[in-house]
Amino acid sequence: MGPSLTVGVFVFEDAEELDVVGPWEVLGFWAAHVATAPVRLVTVGREEGWVRCAKGLRLGVDHDLAAAPALDVLIHPGGDGTRVLKKDTAHLDWLTQLHDQGVLLASVCTGSLVLAAAGLLKGRSATTHRDFAGKLAAIDDTIDVRATDRYVDDGDIVTSAGVSAGIDMAFHLVERLDSAEAAAEVRQGTQYDCPVS
């Protein structure tokens, strides 16, 4: 882990709530109570202000894309709103730009379909919500779709399966960015037990 880290969570209309707040809780607990170097969490979106998620929860966007701080990690949730995003050329270009800048990209659920639409999963291993594995493969047939994995770490891109799997991915990110001991401490503090399957 470097001297400091900035993690952005992309928030958008019709994002799946737990895709956003599950990783946020894990990474936020790490930042507030465990990390030995400063970790800053921010929400980023198309526009600063409020968005309404898939089940009606309203979430605030700290920074629009133009004003967002330089990111080290971006979490891209899934949800119904990804149907629009995977066709949004400006959004796909932004993700490609972040990737080219060395930002670690991490997706939850159908967020991986957006990464695939940007061409970022070509020839890689990835996962998504099990009900959308066929759609991920249809976007790019070079993707090694691992529909039974909770998360897949493919170097500079990490993908996770449906909704709750984003929490498991966030613990993996804590371990990767900090240590196994830090991840265990966050797990203890959030009273989270690993899923059986």
C-alpha positions in Angstrom: 0.0 0.0 0.0 1.3 3.4 -0.9 1.3 6.6 1.2 -2.4 7.1 0.5 -5.3 5.7 -1.5 -8.4 7.2 -3.1 -11.3 4.8 -3.8 -14.2 5.9 -5.9 -17.6 4.2 -6.1 -19.5 5.0 -9.2 -23.1 5.8 -8.4 -25.9 6.0 -11.0 -29.6 5.9 -11.5 -31.0 2.3 -10.9 -27.7 1.0 -9.4 -28.3 -2.0 -7.2 -28.1 -0.7 -3.6 -26.0 -3.5 -2.0 -23.6 -3.3 -5.0 -22.8 0.2 -3.8 -23.1 0.1 0.0 -21.7 -3.5 0.5 -18.2 -2.6 -0.7 -18.5 0.9 0.7 -19.1 -0.6 4.2 -16.1 -2.9 4.0 -13.7 -0.4 2.6 -15.1 2.4 4.8 -14.5 0.3 7.9 -11.0 -0.5 6.7 -10.3 3.2 6.1 -11.7 4.4 9.4 -10.4 1.7 11.8 -7.7 -0.5 10.3 -5.7 1.0 7.4 -2.3 2.2 8.4 -2.2 4.8 5.6 -4.9 7.3 4.7 -7.7 5.8 2.5 -10.3 8.2 1.1 -13.7 7.0 -0.2 -15.7 9.1 -2.5 -18.8 8.7 -4.7 -18.5 9.7 -8.3 -21.2 10.0 -10.9 -22.3 11.8 -14.1 -23.5 14.8 -12.0 -23.0 15.9 -8.4 -26.2 15.5 -6.4 -28.7 12.7 -5.8 -29.5 9.5 -7.7 -32.2 7.0 -7.0 -31.1 3.4 -6.9 -33.0 0.3 -8.1 -35.1 -0.3 -4.9 -35.7 3.4 -4.3 -32.8 4.4 -2.0 -31.4 7.8 -2.8 -27.6 8.2 -2.6 -25.5 11.3 -2.9 -22.8 11.8 -5.6 -19.8 13.7 -4.1 -18.1 14.5 -7.5 -19.1 14.6 -11.1 -16.6 13.0 -13.5 -15.0 16.3 -14.4 -14.4 17.3 -10.7 -13.5 13.8 -9.3 -10.1 13.4 -7.6 -7.5 11.2 -9.1 -8.5 7.6 -8.3 -6.5 4.6 -7.4 -9.5 2.2 -7.4 -12.9 2.4 -9.0 -15.8 0.2 -7.9 -18.5 -0.1 -10.6 -21.8 -1.5 -9.3 -24.4 -3.3 -11.3 -28.1 -2.9 -11.5 -30.8 -2.0 -14.1 -28.9 1.2 -14.9 -26.1 -0.7 -16.5 -28.4 -1.3 -19.5 -28.0 2.3 -20.4 -24.3 2.6 -19.4 -23.1 -0.3 -21.5 -24.3 1.7 -24.6 -23.0 5.1 -23.4 -19.9 5.8 -25.4 -18.7 8.6 -23.1 -19.0 6.4 -20.1 -17.1 3.5 -21.8 -14.4 6.0 -22.9 -14.1 7.2 -19.3 -13.6 3.7 -18.0 -11.0 3.0 -20.7 -9.2 6.2 -19.8 -9.1 5.2 -16.1 -7.8 1.8 -17.0 -5.1 3.3 -19.2 -4.1 5.5 -16.3 -3.5 2.5 -14.1 -6.6 2.7 -12.0 -7.6 -0.7 -10.5 -11.2 -1.4 -11.8 -13.5 -3.5 -9.8 -17.1 -4.4 -10.7 -20.1 -5.9 -8.9 -22.8 -7.9 -10.6 -23.7 -6.6 -14.0 -21.1 -3.9 -13.7 -18.8 -6.4 -15.5 -21.1 -6.1 -18.6 -20.2 -2.5 -18.8 -16.5 -3.3 -18.5 -16.9 -5.8 -21.3 -18.8 -3.3 -23.4 -15.8 -1.0 -23.1 -13.6 -3.8 -24.3 -11.7 -4.1 -21.0 -12.4 -7.8 -20.4 -11.2 -9.1 -23.8 -9.2 -12.3 -23.3 -9.6 -12.1 -19.5 -11.3 -14.2 -16.8 -14.3 -12.5 -15.2 -17.6 -13.2 -13.5 -21.0 -11.5 -13.1 -24.4 -12.4 -11.6 -25.1 -16.0 -12.5 -28.2 -15.1 -14.4 -26.2 -12.8 -16.7 -23.2 -15.0 -17.5 -24.6 -15.7 -21.0 -25.0 -12.0 -21.6 -21.4 -11.4 -20.6 -20.2 -14.0 -23.0 -22.4 -12.6 -25.7 -20.7 -9.2 -25.4 -17.3 -10.7 -25.9 -16.7 -14.4 -26.6 -13.0 -14.1 -25.6 -14.0 -13.7 -22.0 -13.4 -16.7 -19.8 -16.7 -16.4 -17.9 -16.5 -18.0 -14.4 -20.1 -17.9 -13.4 -19.6 -20.0 -10.2 -16.8 -17.8 -8.7 -17.7 -15.2 -6.1 -15.0 -12.9 -7.5 -12.2 -13.1 -10.1 -9.0 -11.1 -9.7 -7.4 -10.7 -13.2 -4.7 -8.3 -12.2 -5.8 -4.7 -12.9 -9.5 -5.7 -13.1 -11.4 -7.5 -10.5 -15.0 -8.7 -11.1 -17.5 -10.1 -8.7 -20.8 -12.1 -9.0 -24.2 -10.9 -8.0 -25.0 -8.3 -5.3 -23.7 -9.8 -2.1 -20.5 -11.1 -3.8 -19.4 -7.5 -3.9 -18.8 -7.7 -0.2 -16.5 -10.7 -0.6 -14.7 -8.8 -3.4 -14.2 -5.8 -1.1 -12.6 -8.0 1.6 -10.3 -9.4 -1.1 -9.4 -5.8 -2.1 -8.5 -5.0 1.5 -6.3 -8.1 1.6 -4.7 -7.2 -1.7 -4.2 -3.5 -0.9 -3.2 -4.0 2.7 -2.8 -7.4 4.2 -4.6 -10.6 5.2 -4.5 -9.4 8.8 -6.2 -6.2 7.9 -9.0 -8.1 6.1 -9.4 -10.4 9.1 -9.7 -7.3 11.4 -12.3 -5.7 9.1 -14.2 -9.0 9.0 -14.2 -9.2 12.8 -15.3 -5.6 13.1 -18.1 -5.9 10.6 -19.1 -9.4 12.0 -19.1 -10.9 8.5 -18.7 -14.6 8.0 -17.7 -16.0 4.6 -20.5 -17.6 2.6 -20.6 -21.4 2.7 -20.6 -21.6 -1.2 
